[in-house]
Amino acid sequence: MELAISRALLNQIRLAAAESPDAEICGLLFGTAGVATGVLPCANVASNTSDSFEIDPRALIAAHRDARSGGPALIGHYHSHPHGRADPSPRDIAAAQPGSYWIIAGGHDIACWFAAPNGCFVPVAMLDPRD
C-alpha cells in the first residue's frame, strides 16, 4: 500500500512536530484514495497533550462540511508522538476510523499507516509524486 505525498507536506508535519517537543501536534490530511494533496494544522484539544491528541471538533466538522460542498476530501490525519516512536499507540488503535490514513511523527521518524476495517494498522509507503 502507498500514499503519494509531497516532501513539502511531510516537511510541514516534521517542522510542526519539532517545534512542539513536549505536546502532540495534530492536523487533517486531504486528498483522494492514495494521494494526499494538503494538510491542515489543527488545535490539539486533548486534556493531556503530552501523550494524546484530539483534533478540535470545530475543524473536523468544518472539513466534513467543506468536503460535502465540493472541497477536498478528508482522507485521514496526522499527529506526533513527542516522546515515542512513529508507530500507532494502543490509544491510536482504539480511536482508528477504518479507511483513514494516519501519519505519525515520532523521534526523527515519520511513518504512515492505514486503518484497516479489521481494526489493524497497515504500514503505508509514502512516495513523493514528483519522483
Summary of the structure (lengths in Angstrom):
residues: 131
radius of gyration: 13.6
end to end distance: 17.0
largest distance: 40.4
contacts: 391
relative contact order: 0.22
helix: 23%
strand: 37%
